[in-house]
Amino acid sequence: MQVLFGLEYAHAMQDIKEALVIELSRSHGSTSSPAVRFADAMCSVMNPSENFRTSNGLLGLDGSLTANQDCGNETGARYRIGGLSWSLPESHTIQDYLIYWVGVDNAAFANVVLTFNGCELVRYDIAENRLVTDVSHQRRILKRRYYLVEKAKDANIIGILVGTLGVAGYLHMIHQMKELVTRAGKKAYTLVMGRPNPAKLANFPECDVFVYVSCAQTALLDSKEFLAPVITPFEAMLAFSRGSQWTGDYVMEFQDLMCSFPVEVNDQIKEARFSFLQGGYVEDFDLEETDEKNEDETLALVKATEKALQVLDKDPQSIIKGTAKSGAEYFAARSYHGLDIQSNNSEPEPFLIGRTGKASGYEDEKSN
């Protein structure tokens, strides 16, 4: 059994370990007790003192050697997720263990369910003091995430949400997402904001889908209340990499994602693909585009806006929501563009005296 926990309960894990050792020795006696392994909370501050060093280079929960200190010389697999880290003996995999989660049903637990979807999981709810063995409702999250991947494939305008400025590798991940979206024949816009909410993202209605670049603990957002889906970088790589297939693995950490799914340097195959949501073949690349690439991004945006306005003048119904390839085309198709400024008429308008009084009775109105 592999014990994982929410970081808010890290301070109590040492007491839980000691109580579990006493209980196992009491129930099993001299017989061999079942193998129970605890994850270690990763610490960002390292003390060079010999009294605080562990064999695996991580601080224990109480600053001393951890319960898994005998695994320091093991050559088995090493796992980390959501601020937790642990290692397994050689020839052992995580699928061989029962995952025991100590904590509430939150985003951190959903992260564990998605990442280790091939393992049996149970959860101990400390708030309600009960053991939850049925986590089928969390399993449904995996189906919805796969649906969001299929929906992202049909998107034309992608918004990259920068949700963190402190996680290692976030800048490289943003550049990797922009390059991936561009190679897929789509338009990407980078948006820097804090915690996304429906009100913030509603200010960008031209984006068909958002890619949320954030830490693993907050990357999973329930986008049911959002106007557009919000996906993770891993899901974006599945959606925008032509020919990629989901093998069952779910990656949340930037370091693992950049090593496991590098962006291909070869050009994408510009051919139609089958859309499960639309029920037919669709084109991701504009066949009318020339091979000439303008390096000046400002000039490219101006030309795109002029092209969109010219198309709108010829046929106002030629650009509709869902078919715009850029923010300029979407803006040109909107019915309201803001205040109409008459640049040809430079003469100032005369001042007009308005009505005076109260709304219940203006001075120019006759009283009953």
Secondary structure, DSSP 8 states (H G I E B T S, - for coil): -EEEE-GGGGGGHHHHHHHHHHHHHHHHTTS-----EE-EE--S----SGGG--TTS---TTSS--TTGGGTT--S-EEEETTEEEE--TT--GGGS-EEEES-SSHHHHHHHHHTTTS-EEEEETTTTEEE---HHHHHHHHHHHHHHHHHHT-SEEEEEE--SSSTTHHHHHHHHHHHHHHTT-EEEEEE-SS--HHHHTT-TT-SEEEEE--TTT----GGGSSS-EE-HHHHHHHHSTT----S-----HHHHHHHS----S----S-EEETTTTEEE-SS-TT--S-----HHHHHHHHHHHHHHHHHH-TTSS-TTT-SSHHHHHHH-S--S----SS--S---------EETTEETTS---
